[in-house]
Amino acid sequence: MSIVIAFCLIAVAGIGAQWLAWRWKVPAIVLMLVAGLALGPATGVLDPQALLGGLLSPIISVAVAIILFEGGLTLNFRRLADAGQAVKRLVIFGGPLVWLLSTLAGHYVGGLSWISAAVFGGILIVTGPTVIIPLLRQASLKRRPSEILRWEAIVNDPVGALAAVLAFEVALVAYESMSVGATIFHLVAGIAMATVAGYVTARLLITALHRGYVPEYLKVSVMIVFVLVTYALPNAYLHESGLLAVTIMGVVIGNSSLASLDEIRRFKENITIMLVSGVFILLAANIDLGTLLALSWRELLFVAMVLLVVRPLAVMLSLMGTGLPLNEKLIVGWIGPRGVVAVAMAGLFGARLVDLGVEDAAILPPLAFAIVAVTVVLHGFSLEPLSRRFGLRSTEIKGVLIVGATPFSRQLAESIQASGRPVLVTDRNWSRLRTIRHHNIPTYYGDVLTEDAEMDIEINRFSTLLALSDNDDYNALVCANYGPEFGHHQVFQLTPAEHGRSRSNKNKEDSSAPDSLGGRYFAKQLSYATTENRLREGWGIRRTNLSDDYGLEAYRADNPDALILGAYTENGDIRMMTADIALSADESETLLALAPNYSDDERAKRKAQRRENQAKVNNKAAAADDADTSPSNGSET
């Protein structure tokens, strides 16, 4: 097989697994593991070592460097400050405890050398946000334990990488046959050089972008060059210290006030997805299936220790004194699936340690695959039943996620929030969110189509998405992206302007166009222009409680012009409407409607007219009943 064909195969397998994971709502790492093993040891179609030879290790090294840079970008210190006491404890105390306990278990239980155990222990700190966040969404865990697990995964991702890099640097210097003093000096000097390199290059890049020295179209290219240079320079003094440098570079940039930070994050999302997919497929295909299946009882016992002892014990000790109930500590202690970063770093450092003469390090990649597979499967299948068993399954009424900060979405969010349901308004424009924030409505500043948004927003708190921005194409993209997440029947968008006259909402519902092209049209032909015009005319969002004495027909008679947007019961989720004519609501529901602001006199006149019409209907019915019961109509006497 040619290298070009092999790279195409790797790209198709990796991105295909990512796409299927998105469609099927499963962790992508599971499908990538299956694809890599199928292409490599199972069928022999792909043999990375034979194909790439000496290039395999450098390719993986550079890919891991960019992955760690991306991890550094996500470590925002403001996030840690806002994450709460439990998360801080899990990062500050839990991370080192997992490292220590994993190292001890790896050496005494798994039979690993101290060096291999220490490096692998650092890798096991990482719990993998790309794995745990989909699990939390599916399980509907209560908010506090869900937030603890989510934030721990986000923050600990680069922390675990730093721990593994430091452990590897210690191993590297220790095996270079120097005196103790020279060893310590070489190690400290290498770490200091990597730290300075990462910080200086980050500041240089930030300054260049701040002052406009880099044109817009070159920003991503310059960023890649800076990452590669930052990785390569420290390596000339201490091998793989460049990994530490790029991680620090990412942390510095991620905590800066750089105006281009959103664009940088989009770059790292796109590039990192490609690299993660490719590296994982390469590592999985390069695994010796015989070695994986022939893990000794000591190594299998070590895997069990990581799941059943190391993680739970570290969590219980870290969370002492936080006031968390035992059931929440137990669920947090049990759930800790590992992800792609753990496998990538195990593959890289395992090969490097073998080159140094640490023979048992060859087992680190298979061990990492085993731990990833076991944790993803066990935690994925057990989280929901355990949350139910511990009484931690969320019973909170689901709310509405609104994309687009407009006067209409602000009024709608106020009405939904007043009903006691969670609501969140997102927008890419900070100034547009100002009015929303002044009304004490929760907001999210950023693009909901980014990976950061998927991590930051508690999607499992919402059952419905409304795309109400003034950009019809963006609304359609948002609905297409979140359709599999919410269900295509629960994502709605304003009617595009070009459809307003020529295409009815009913036609959209009955058409053969796939739902993935966008969301269902919100209300009845309600476009952005329509909402703006109605609000200028004095219309507003009204809530009306239906009852036995005042049902839906009575409401329609009193409000013939109103556009009904949704309905909800006291303890139920909101049902958003796609067509007013299709609405059915019983007497226990509350209506949400965009309605004119009638004067008191006009409302009284409408009610009087409705009562008069109802009286006429009742009189006609009574007369008909009298006629039916008279003997002349043939009734029995």
C-alpha positions as CSV (number, residue, x, y, z in Angstrom):
1,M,0.0,0.0,0.0
2,S,1.3,3.5,-0.9
3,I,1.7,6.1,1.8
4,V,-0.8,8.3,0.0
5,I,-3.5,5.6,0.0
6,A,-2.6,4.8,3.7
7,F,-3.1,8.4,4.7
8,C,-6.4,8.6,2.9
9,L,-7.5,5.4,4.7
10,I,-6.4,6.8,8.1
11,A,-8.3,10.0,7.4
12,V,-11.5,8.3,6.3
13,A,-11.4,5.9,9.3
14,G,-10.7,8.6,11.8
15,I,-13.1,11.3,10.6
16,G,-15.7,8.6,9.7
17,A,-15.6,7.4,13.3
18,Q,-16.0,10.9,14.6
19,W,-19.0,11.5,12.3
20,L,-20.7,8.2,13.3
21,A,-20.1,9.0,16.9
22,W,-21.8,12.3,16.4
23,R,-24.8,10.6,14.7
24,W,-25.1,7.8,17.2
25,K,-24.3,9.8,20.3
26,V,-21.5,7.6,21.5
27,P,-18.0,8.5,22.5
28,A,-15.8,8.8,19.4
29,I,-12.9,7.0,21.0
30,V,-14.9,3.7,21.0
31,L,-15.4,3.8,17.2
32,M,-11.9,4.9,16.6
33,L,-10.5,2.1,18.7
34,V,-12.7,-0.4,16.7
35,A,-11.6,1.1,13.4
36,G,-7.9,1.1,14.3
37,L,-7.9,-2.5,15.5
38,A,-9.9,-3.6,12.5
39,L,-7.5,-2.0,10.0
40,G,-4.3,-3.0,11.9
41,P,-3.9,-6.2,13.9
42,A,-7.3,-7.7,13.0
43,T,-6.9,-7.6,9.2
44,G,-3.3,-6.4,8.5
45,V,-4.6,-3.8,6.0
46,L,-2.6,-1.1,7.8
47,D,0.9,-1.6,9.3
48,P,2.1,1.8,10.4
49,Q,5.6,0.6,11.4
50,A,6.3,-1.0,8.1
51,L,4.7,1.9,6.2
52,L,6.3,4.8,7.9
53,G,9.4,3.3,9.5
54,G,11.4,5.9,11.2
55,L,8.9,8.6,10.4
56,L,6.2,7.1,12.7
57,S,7.7,8.4,16.0
58,P,8.3,12.0,14.8
59,I,4.8,12.2,13.3
60,I,3.2,11.1,16.5
61,S,5.5,13.4,18.5
62,V,4.5,16.5,16.5
63,A,0.8,15.5,16.6
64,V,1.0,15.0,20.4
65,A,2.7,18.4,20.7
66,I,-0.2,20.1,18.9
67,I,-2.8,18.1,20.9
68,L,-1.1,19.3,24.2
69,F,-1.0,22.9,22.9
70,E,-4.8,22.6,22.4
71,G,-5.1,21.2,25.9
72,G,-3.2,24.2,27.3
73,L,-5.6,26.5,25.5
74,T,-8.5,25.0,27.5
75,L,-6.9,25.5,30.9
76,N,-8.3,28.9,31.7
77,F,-7.6,30.0,35.3
78,R,-10.8,31.9,35.4
79,R,-12.6,28.7,34.8
80,L,-10.9,27.1,37.7
81,A,-11.7,30.0,39.9
82,D,-15.4,29.7,39.1
83,A,-15.5,25.9,39.2
84,G,-16.2,25.5,42.8
85,Q,-14.4,24.0,45.8
86,A,-14.9,20.4,44.8
87,V,-13.3,20.8,41.4
88,K,-10.4,22.7,42.9
89,R,-9.8,19.9,45.4
90,L,-9.9,17.3,42.6
91,V,-7.3,19.3,40.6
92,I,-5.0,20.4,43.4
93,F,-5.2,17.3,45.5
94,G,-6.9,14.7,43.4
95,G,-4.5,14.9,40.5
96,P,-1.3,14.3,42.5
97,L,-3.1,11.6,44.5
98,V,-4.1,9.7,41.3
99,W,-0.5,10.1,40.1
100,L,1.0,8.7,43.4
101,L,-1.5,5.9,43.8
102,S,-1.3,4.9,40.2
103,T,2.5,4.8,40.4
104,L,2.4,2.6,43.5
105,A,-0.2,0.3,42.0
106,G,1.7,0.1,38.7
107,H,4.9,-0.9,40.4
108,Y,3.6,-3.2,43.2
109,V,0.5,-4.6,41.5
110,G,1.2,-4.3,37.8
111,G,4.9,-5.2,38.0
112,L,6.1,-2.1,36.1
113,S,9.4,-0.5,36.8
114,W,9.3,2.7,38.8
115,I,10.0,4.8,35.7
116,S,7.2,3.2,33.6
117,A,4.8,3.4,36.6
118,A,5.6,7.0,37.2
119,V,5.1,8.1,33.6
120,F,1.9,6.0,33.3
121,G,0.6,7.3,36.6
122,G,0.8,10.9,35.3
123,I,-1.0,9.9,32.2
124,L,-3.9,8.5,34.2
125,I,-4.7,11.8,35.8
126,V,-6.5,12.8,32.5
127,T,-10.1,11.8,32.5
128,G,-10.9,12.9,29.0
129,P,-13.6,15.7,28.5
130,T,-14.4,14.4,25.0
131,V,-15.5,11.1,26.5
132,I,-17.1,12.1,29.8
133,I,-19.3,15.0,28.5
134,P,-21.3,12.8,26.1
135,L,-21.8,10.3,29.0
136,L,-23.1,13.1,31.3
137,R,-25.6,14.3,28.6
138,Q,-27.1,10.8,28.2
139,A,-27.3,10.0,31.9
140,S,-29.2,13.2,33.0
141,L,-27.2,13.3,36.2
142,K,-28.1,15.9,38.8
143,R,-26.5,19.3,38.2
144,R,-23.8,19.3,41.0
145,P,-22.1,16.0,40.4
146,S,-22.5,16.5,36.7
147,E,-20.7,19.9,36.9
148,I,-17.9,18.4,39.1
149,L,-17.2,15.7,36.6
150,R,-17.4,18.0,33.6
151,W,-15.1,20.7,35.0
152,E,-12.6,18.2,36.4
153,A,-12.2,16.6,33.0
154,I,-11.7,20.0,31.3
155,V,-9.2,21.3,33.8
156,N,-7.3,18.1,34.4
157,D,-6.7,17.4,30.7
158,P,-3.5,19.6,30.5
159,V,-2.6,18.9,34.1
160,G,-2.2,15.2,33.5
161,A,-0.2,15.9,30.4
162,L,2.2,18.1,32.3
163,A,2.6,15.4,35.0
164,A,3.4,12.7,32.4
165,V,5.9,15.0,30.7
166,L,7.7,15.8,34.0
167,A,7.9,12.1,34.9
168,F,9.3,11.4,31.5
169,E,11.9,14.1,31.8
170,V,13.0,12.6,35.1
171,A,13.3,9.2,33.4
172,L,15.2,10.7,30.5
173,V,17.8,12.4,32.7
174,A,18.1,9.4,35.1
175,Y,19.0,7.1,32.2
176,E,21.8,9.3,30.8
177,S,24.3,8.0,33.3
178,M,25.2,11.3,35.0
179,S,26.1,12.0,38.6
180,V,23.2,12.9,40.9
181,G,24.1,16.6,40.9
182,A,24.5,16.7,37.1
183,T,21.2,14.9,36.7
184,I,19.3,17.3,38.9
185,F,20.9,20.3,37.1
186,H,20.2,18.9,33.7
187,L,16.6,18.2,34.6
188,V,16.0,21.6,36.2
189,A,17.7,23.4,33.4
190,G,15.6,21.5,30.8
191,I,12.3,22.2,32.5
192,A,13.3,25.9,33.0
193,M,14.3,26.2,29.4
194,A,11.0,24.6,28.2
195,T,9.0,26.9,30.5
196,V,10.8,30.0,29.3
197,A,10.5,28.9,25.7
198,G,6.8,28.3,26.1
199,Y,6.1,31.6,27.8
200,V,8.3,33.8,25.6
201,T,6.9,32.4,22.3
202,A,3.4,32.8,23.6
203,R,4.0,36.5,24.6
204,L,5.7,37.1,21.2
205,L,2.7,35.7,19.3
206,I,0.2,37.6,21.5
207,T,2.1,40.9,20.9
208,A,2.3,40.3,17.2
209,L,-1.4,39.6,16.9
210,H,-2.3,42.5,19.3
211,R,-0.3,45.0,17.2
212,G,-1.5,43.8,13.8
213,Y,1.9,42.5,12.7
214,V,0.2,39.4,11.3
215,P,-2.5,39.7,8.6
216,E,-5.8,38.0,9.1
217,Y,-5.2,35.3,6.5
218,L,-1.8,34.3,8.0
219,K,-2.9,34.0,11.7
220,V,-3.5,30.3,11.6
221,S,-0.3,29.5,9.6
222,V,1.8,31.7,11.9
223,M,0.2,29.9,14.9
224,I,1.2,26.5,13.6
225,V,4.8,27.7,13.0
226,F,5.1,29.1,16.5
227,V,3.9,25.8,18.0
228,L,6.4,23.8,15.9
229,V,9.3,26.1,16.8
230,T,8.3,26.0,20.5
231,Y,8.3,22.3,20.4
232,A,11.6,21.8,18.5
233,L,13.9,24.3,20.2
234,P,13.8,22.9,23.8
235,N,14.2,19.3,22.4
236,A,17.7,20.2,21.3
237,Y,18.7,20.3,25.0
238,L,16.3,17.8,26.6
239,H,14.3,15.3,24.5
240,E,10.6,15.8,24.5
241,S,10.8,18.9,26.8
242,G,9.2,20.6,23.9
243,L,5.9,19.0,25.0
244,L,6.1,20.9,28.2
245,A,6.9,24.1,26.3
246,V,3.9,23.9,24.0
247,T,1.6,23.1,26.9
248,I,2.8,26.2,28.7
249,M,2.5,28.2,25.5
250,G,-1.1,27.1,25.2
251,V,-1.9,28.0,28.8
252,V,-0.4,31.5,28.5
253,I,-2.4,32.2,25.3
254,G,-5.6,30.6,26.6
255,N,-5.4,33.0,29.6
256,S,-4.7,36.1,27.6
257,S,-7.1,38.8,26.4
258,L,-6.2,38.1,22.8
259,A,-8.9,39.4,20.4
260,S,-8.1,36.5,18.0
261,L,-8.6,33.8,20.7
262,D,-11.9,32.6,19.2
263,E,-10.3,32.2,15.8
264,I,-7.3,30.4,17.4
265,R,-9.7,28.0,19.2
266,R,-11.4,27.3,15.9
267,F,-8.0,26.5,14.5
268,K,-7.2,24.1,17.3
269,E,-10.6,22.4,17.0
270,N,-10.2,21.7,13.3
271,I,-6.6,20.7,13.4
272,T,-6.8,18.8,16.7
273,I,-9.8,16.7,15.5
274,M,-7.8,15.6,12.4
275,L,-4.6,14.9,14.5
276,V,-6.5,13.1,17.3
277,S,-8.3,10.9,14.8
278,G,-5.1,10.1,12.8
279,V,-2.9,9.5,15.8
280,F,-5.5,7.2,17.4
281,I,-5.9,5.2,14.3
282,L,-2.1,4.9,13.9
283,L,-1.6,3.8,17.5
284,A,-4.5,1.3,17.4
285,A,-3.3,-0.1,14.1
286,N,0.2,-0.4,15.5
287,I,-0.8,-2.4,18.6
288,D,0.2,-6.1,18.7
289,L,-3.1,-7.8,19.2
290,G,-1.3,-10.8,20.7
291,T,0.3,-8.5,23.3
292,L,-3.1,-6.9,24.1
293,L,-4.8,-10.2,24.5
294,A,-1.9,-11.7,26.5
295,L,-1.9,-9.1,29.3
296,S,-0.8,-11.0,32.4
297,W,-3.0,-11.3,35.5
298,R,-0.9,-8.7,37.3
299,E,-1.5,-6.1,34.5
300,L,-5.2,-6.9,34.5
301,L,-5.3,-6.6,38.3
302,F,-3.6,-3.2,37.9
303,V,-6.4,-2.1,35.5
304,A,-8.9,-3.2,38.1
305,M,-7.0,-1.3,40.8
306,V,-7.1,1.9,38.8
307,L,-10.9,1.6,38.4
308,L,-11.9,0.2,41.8
309,V,-9.2,1.7,44.2
310,V,-7.1,4.4,42.8
311,R,-9.7,6.7,41.4
312,P,-12.3,6.2,44.2
313,L,-9.7,6.6,47.0
314,A,-8.2,9.8,45.5
315,V,-11.6,11.3,45.1
316,M,-12.8,10.4,48.6
317,L,-9.7,11.9,50.2
318,S,-9.8,15.0,48.0
319,L,-13.4,15.8,48.8
320,M,-13.1,15.4,52.6
321,G,-14.6,18.4,54.3
322,T,-16.4,19.7,51.2
323,G,-19.9,18.8,52.6
324,L,-20.8,16.7,49.6
325,P,-23.1,13.8,50.5
326,L,-21.7,10.3,50.2
327,N,-23.8,9.3,47.1
328,E,-22.3,12.2,45.1
329,K,-18.7,11.3,46.2
330,L,-19.3,7.7,45.2
331,I,-20.6,8.6,41.7
332,V,-17.7,11.1,41.2
333,G,-15.2,8.5,42.4
334,W,-16.5,5.8,40.1
335,I,-16.8,7.8,36.9
336,G,-13.4,8.6,35.3
337,P,-13.2,7.4,31.7
338,R,-9.9,8.0,30.0
339,G,-9.6,9.4,26.5
340,V,-7.5,10.0,23.4
341,V,-4.8,12.1,25.2
342,A,-4.0,9.2,27.5
343,V,-3.5,6.8,24.6
344,A,-1.5,9.2,22.5
345,M,0.9,10.0,25.4
346,A,1.2,6.3,26.3
347,G,2.1,5.5,22.7
348,L,4.7,8.3,22.5
349,F,6.3,7.8,25.9
350,G,6.2,4.1,25.8
351,A,8.3,4.1,22.6
352,R,10.7,6.7,24.0
353,L,11.2,4.7,27.2
354,V,11.9,1.6,25.2
355,D,14.6,3.5,23.2
356,L,16.1,4.5,26.5
357,G,16.3,0.8,27.6
358,V,13.2,0.6,29.8
359,E,12.0,-2.7,28.3
360,D,8.7,-3.0,30.2
361,A,7.5,0.4,28.8
362,A,6.4,-1.5,25.7
363,I,3.4,-2.6,27.6
364,L,2.2,1.0,28.2
365,P,0.3,1.5,24.9
366,P,-1.7,-1.8,25.3
367,L,-2.3,-1.0,29.0
368,A,-3.7,2.5,28.0
369,F,-6.0,0.9,25.4
370,A,-7.2,-1.6,27.9
371,I,-7.9,1.1,30.5
372,V,-9.7,3.3,27.9
373,A,-11.8,0.4,26.6
374,V,-12.8,-0.8,30.1
375,T,-13.5,2.6,31.6
376,V,-15.5,3.8,28.6
377,V,-17.7,0.7,28.5
378,L,-18.2,0.2,32.2
379,H,-18.7,3.9,33.0
380,G,-20.9,4.4,29.9
381,F,-23.2,1.6,30.8
382,S,-23.2,2.0,34.6
383,L,-23.6,5.8,35.0
384,E,-27.4,5.9,34.3
385,P,-28.4,3.0,36.5
386,L,-26.1,4.1,39.3
387,S,-27.4,7.6,39.2
388,R,-30.9,6.2,39.5
389,R,-29.8,3.9,42.3
390,F,-28.1,6.7,44.3
391,G,-31.0,9.1,43.7
392,L,-28.9,11.4,41.6
393,R,-30.9,11.3,38.4
394,S,-32.0,14.8,37.5
395,T,-35.7,15.5,38.0
396,E,-35.3,19.1,37.0
397,I,-37.8,20.4,34.4
398,K,-35.8,20.9,31.2
399,G,-35.6,24.4,29.8
400,V,-34.9,26.2,26.5
401,L,-31.6,27.1,24.9
402,I,-32.0,30.3,22.8
403,V,-29.4,31.2,20.1
404,G,-29.5,34.9,19.2
405,A,-29.8,37.9,21.6
406,T,-32.7,40.0,20.1
407,P,-35.5,42.0,21.7
408,F,-37.9,39.1,20.8
409,S,-35.6,36.4,22.3
410,R,-35.2,38.6,25.5
411,Q,-39.0,38.8,26.0
412,L,-39.4,35.1,25.3
413,A,-36.5,34.2,27.7
414,E,-38.1,36.3,30.4
415,S,-41.4,34.5,30.1
416,I,-39.8,31.1,30.1
417,Q,-37.6,32.0,33.1
418,A,-40.7,33.3,34.9
419,S,-42.3,29.9,34.5
420,G,-39.5,28.4,36.6
421,R,-37.7,26.7,33.8
422,P,-34.0,27.2,33.0
423,V,-33.2,29.3,30.0
424,L,-29.9,30.4,28.4
425,V,-29.4,33.0,25.7
426,T,-26.3,32.8,23.6
427,D,-24.8,35.2,21.1
428,R,-21.5,35.8,19.3
429,N,-21.9,39.6,19.9
430,W,-21.0,40.8,23.4
431,S,-23.0,44.1,23.1
432,R,-26.2,42.3,22.1
433,L,-26.1,40.3,25.3
434,R,-25.9,43.4,27.5
435,T,-29.7,44.0,27.5
436,I,-30.3,40.3,28.2
437,R,-27.9,40.4,31.2
438,H,-29.6,43.5,32.6
439,H,-32.8,41.5,32.9
440,N,-31.0,38.8,34.9
441,I,-31.2,36.2,32.2
442,P,-28.3,33.7,32.0
443,T,-26.2,34.3,28.9
444,Y,-23.3,32.6,27.1
445,Y,-20.9,34.7,25.0
446,G,-19.5,32.7,22.1
447,D,-20.3,30.6,19.1
448,V,-22.5,27.6,20.0
449,L,-21.0,25.7,17.1
450,T,-17.5,25.5,18.7
451,E,-16.2,22.7,20.9
452,D,-15.7,25.2,23.8
453,A,-19.5,25.9,23.8
454,E,-20.3,22.2,23.9
455,M,-18.0,21.9,27.0
456,D,-19.2,25.1,28.7
457,I,-22.9,24.8,28.2
458,E,-24.9,22.3,30.3
459,I,-26.8,20.9,27.3
460,N,-28.5,18.3,29.5
461,R,-30.5,21.1,31.3
462,F,-32.4,21.9,28.1
463,S,-34.9,19.9,26.1
464,T,-35.5,22.5,23.3
465,L,-33.3,24.7,21.1
466,L,-34.6,27.9,19.4
467,A,-32.4,29.5,16.8
468,L,-33.7,33.1,16.7
469,S,-30.8,35.1,15.4
470,D,-31.0,37.6,12.5
471,N,-28.9,35.2,10.3
472,D,-31.1,32.6,8.7
473,D,-28.1,30.5,7.5
474,Y,-26.5,30.5,11.0
475,N,-29.9,29.4,12.5
476,A,-30.0,26.5,10.0
477,L,-26.4,25.5,10.9
478,V,-27.1,25.6,14.6
479,C,-30.2,23.4,14.2
480,A,-28.4,20.9,11.9
481,N,-25.5,20.7,14.5
482,Y,-27.7,20.2,17.5
483,G,-30.4,18.1,15.9
484,P,-28.9,14.8,16.9
485,E,-28.3,16.2,20.4
486,F,-31.8,17.4,21.2
487,G,-33.7,15.3,18.6
488,H,-34.7,16.9,15.3
489,H,-38.3,17.5,16.5
490,Q,-36.9,19.7,19.3
491,V,-34.8,22.2,17.4
492,F,-36.6,25.2,15.9
493,Q,-35.6,28.2,13.8
494,L,-37.2,31.4,12.6
495,T,-38.7,31.1,9.1
496,P,-36.1,32.3,6.6
497,A,-36.9,35.5,4.8
498,E,-37.0,33.9,1.4
499,H,-39.6,31.3,2.6
500,G,-41.9,33.9,4.1
501,R,-44.1,34.4,1.0
502,S,-43.5,31.4,-1.2
503,R,-43.3,28.5,1.2
504,S,-45.6,27.8,4.1
505,N,-44.6,26.2,7.3
506,K,-46.9,23.3,6.6
507,N,-45.1,22.7,3.3
508,K,-41.8,22.6,5.2
509,E,-43.2,20.0,7.6
510,D,-44.6,17.9,4.8
511,S,-41.6,18.2,2.4
512,S,-39.1,15.5,1.7
513,A,-36.1,17.6,2.7
514,P,-34.2,16.0,5.5
515,D,-34.4,17.5,9.0
516,S,-30.6,17.8,9.1
517,L,-30.8,20.7,6.7
518,G,-32.1,22.9,9.5
519,G,-34.7,23.1,12.2
520,R,-38.5,23.1,12.2
521,Y,-39.9,26.5,11.5
522,F,-40.9,28.2,14.7
523,A,-44.6,29.2,15.2
524,K,-46.5,30.1,12.0
525,Q,-44.4,31.9,9.4
526,L,-42.6,33.8,12.2
527,S,-39.5,35.4,10.6
528,Y,-37.0,37.7,12.1
529,A,-38.5,40.7,10.3
530,T,-42.0,39.7,11.6
531,T,-40.8,39.7,15.2
532,E,-39.1,43.1,14.8
533,N,-42.2,44.6,13.2
534,R,-44.6,43.2,15.8
535,L,-42.5,44.4,18.7
536,R,-42.3,47.9,17.2
537,E,-46.1,47.9,17.0
538,G,-46.3,47.2,20.7
539,W,-46.8,43.5,20.7
540,G,-45.2,41.4,23.4
541,I,-44.9,37.9,24.8
542,R,-47.9,37.0,27.0
543,R,-48.5,34.1,29.3
544,T,-52.1,32.9,29.7
545,N,-53.3,30.1,32.1
546,L,-56.0,28.0,30.6
547,S,-58.8,26.6,32.8
548,D,-62.1,24.9,32.7
549,D,-63.8,28.3,32.5
550,Y,-61.3,29.7,30.0
551,G,-60.1,27.2,27.4
552,L,-58.3,27.5,24.1
553,E,-61.3,28.5,22.1
554,A,-62.1,31.3,24.5
555,Y,-58.5,32.5,24.2
556,R,-58.6,32.4,20.4
557,A,-61.8,34.4,20.5
558,D,-60.3,37.1,22.8
559,N,-57.0,37.1,20.9
560,P,-57.6,36.4,17.2
561,D,-54.4,38.0,16.1
562,A,-52.1,36.3,18.6
563,L,-49.4,33.9,17.5
564,I,-49.2,31.1,19.9
565,L,-45.5,30.1,20.4
566,G,-45.8,27.2,22.9
567,A,-47.6,25.6,25.8
568,Y,-46.6,23.9,29.0
569,T,-48.0,22.3,32.1
570,E,-46.8,23.0,35.6
571,N,-44.4,20.1,35.8
572,G,-43.8,19.5,32.1
573,D,-41.4,20.7,29.4
574,I,-42.4,23.4,27.0
575,R,-44.0,22.3,23.8
576,M,-43.0,24.8,21.1
577,M,-45.4,25.3,18.2
578,T,-44.5,24.9,14.5
579,A,-47.9,25.8,13.1
580,D,-50.7,27.7,15.0
581,I,-53.4,25.8,13.2
582,A,-52.0,22.5,14.6
583,L,-52.1,23.6,18.2
584,S,-54.0,21.6,20.8
585,A,-53.9,22.6,24.5
586,D,-56.0,21.4,27.4
587,E,-57.2,23.3,30.4
588,S,-54.2,22.5,32.6
589,E,-51.7,24.3,30.3
590,T,-50.3,27.7,30.1
591,L,-49.9,29.4,26.7
592,L,-47.0,31.5,25.5
593,A,-48.0,33.8,22.7
594,L,-46.8,36.9,20.8
595,A,-49.9,39.1,21.1
596,P,-51.0,42.7,20.6
597,N,-51.1,45.0,23.6
598,Y,-54.9,45.4,23.7
599,S,-56.2,48.3,25.8
600,D,-58.5,47.5,28.8
601,D,-61.5,48.8,27.0
602,E,-60.8,46.6,24.0
603,R,-60.2,43.5,26.1
604,A,-63.5,44.1,27.9
605,K,-65.3,44.6,24.6
606,R,-63.9,41.4,23.2
607,K,-64.9,39.4,26.3
608,A,-68.4,40.8,26.2
609,Q,-68.7,39.9,22.5
610,R,-67.4,36.4,23.3
611,R,-70.0,35.9,26.1
612,E,-72.7,37.2,23.8
613,N,-71.7,34.8,21.0
614,Q,-71.5,31.9,23.5
615,A,-75.0,32.8,24.8
616,K,-76.4,32.6,21.3
617,V,-74.8,29.2,20.7
618,N,-76.2,28.0,24.0
619,N,-79.7,29.3,23.2
620,K,-79.6,27.6,19.8
621,A,-78.5,24.3,21.4
622,A,-81.3,24.5,24.0
623,A,-83.9,25.2,21.3
624,A,-82.6,22.2,19.3
625,D,-82.8,20.0,22.4
626,D,-86.4,21.1,23.0
627,A,-87.4,20.3,19.4
628,D,-85.8,16.9,19.5
629,T,-87.8,15.9,22.6
630,S,-91.3,17.0,21.3
631,P,-93.8,14.2,20.3
632,S,-94.4,15.8,16.9
633,N,-90.8,14.8,16.0
634,G,-91.6,11.1,16.3
635,S,-90.3,10.5,19.8
636,E,-91.9,7.8,22.0
637,T,-94.8,8.8,24.3
